[in-house]
Amino acid sequence: MAKIIENTSGRRNIRLNTDDILNIVREYQNITINSFSYNEIREKLDKFELFLPEEL
């Protein structure tokens, strides 16, 4: 599960594990199926929201 890591400069980082990365890639592949150009992919991704759950 993704974990938000605070740091001293105020900007947070998100730590992803292998499952998180594979889930993102899987969602990308599902969303962009049958897309053949960069613009088609961008249009599909612009309509989609992806959320990473924060580790509690």
Residue pairs with C-beta under 8 A, 6 or more apart in sequence:
1 17
1 20
1 53
1 54
1 55
2 14
2 15
2 16
2 17
2 20
2 52
2 53
2 54
2 55
3 14
3 15
3 54
3 55
4 12
4 13
4 14
4 15
4 54
4 55
5 12
5 13
5 14
5 15
6 12
7 13
14 52
16 24
16 52
20 52
24 50
27 48
27 50
28 45
31 44
31 45
31 48
32 40
32 41
32 44
32 45
35 41
35 44
